[in-house]
Amino acid sequence: MKTILLFFLLIIAPAAMAHTVLETRVVDNGTTLSIRINGHRDGRKIQFDRTFDVSRKNILEKDLIKYRAFQSVGLMLPVSEMPGLIGSIVGILVFTGTVLVMRFRRIKPGLQNPI
């Protein structure tokens, strides 16, 4: 019985998994951002090939363009492609935490600095 179950799982499991074959290429040379996504996902063909002018954009705006491009074809942007966005989120969280700690800290009555 175990052999039959194992055989069944080995045959059926790969067929049941979503089949995804993707080739992604993101090139940023400072003035243009080229995004190319080719492949198949869940039986549908994906083709995306666009170039954006990013000469006056900061790193967050570039990450947002990348995110929207991947989202437009139903994909999530790889974490390695959004360092500016991750850095900004971490920075905001650290800043908010610092403000909250400074706002709600308790000062002992004997330790106040008399000026």
N, C-alpha and C positions, 0 to 999 in steps of 0.2 A: 504494500500500500504506500509506504514511504517513497519507494522508487517511482511509482506512478505519479504521485504528487510532485516530486522533484522534477520529473520529466515535464509535466504539465507546466510548472512554473518557469522552467528554462525555455520552453517553446513559446508560451503565451506572454510572459512578462515583457520581453523586448518589443513585441508588437503592440502592446498596450501603452507603452511609453510614448510621449509626444516626440515626433521626429523633427529635429531642428538641425539644419545645416546653414550656418551663416558665415559670411566673410564681411568683416567691418574694417573700415579704414578711415581714420580721422587724422588730417594733416593741417597743422596750423603754422604758417610761416610768418606770422606777425601782421600781414596785410590781408590775407585771405584764409578762410577756414573751409577746407574741403571735407565733406562727409560722404562716404560711399558705403552702402549696405546692400549686399547681394546674398540671395540664398532662398531657402524654403523653410517654412515653419508651419506645422500642423496642416500640411497639404496645400498651403497657399504660397505663391511666389512673391518674394519681397525684392523690390528694386528701388533704391533711393540713391541718387547721385546729384548733389547740389554743392555749390560753392557760394560762400557768403563773404561779403566785404566786412572785415573786422578791424580795419585800420584805426578806428576811433573808439573801439570797445575795450572795456576792462575785462579782467579774467572772469568775473561773475557773469557778465553779459555773454561772454563766449560759452561758458558752461551752460547757461540757459538756452542758448541756440542749440547746443549739442543735445540737451535734454529734450527739447521740443522736437528735434529731428527724429530722435529714436522713438519718442512717444507717438509721433505721427504714423509710424509703421507698426505700432503695437509692441514695442520692445522697451526694456528698461536699459538705461544708460549704464555701462559698466562703471564701477566705483573708481577705477583707475583713470577714468576720463573726466572726473569732476573734482579736482583738488581744491579749486577756489571755493566751490560751493560747500564742501565739507569743512574747509578751514573757516569759512564765515559762520557756519552753524556752530562749530565748536567755540569760536570766539564770542558769539552772542550768548551761548550758554554759560561760558566762564564769566563774562561781564555781568550777566543777570544774577548768577550765583554770588559773585562778589558784592554786588549792590544789595542783595537780600541779606547777606551776612553782616555787612556794615550797617544796614538799616536796623536790624533786629538784635544786634549784639547787646549784651548787658554790661554796663560799666559799673564796677564796684565803687561804692561811695568813697572809700578811702584812697582810691587810686586816681582820682581826677587830677588833672594838671592845673595848679592854681596860677593863673596869669593875670 
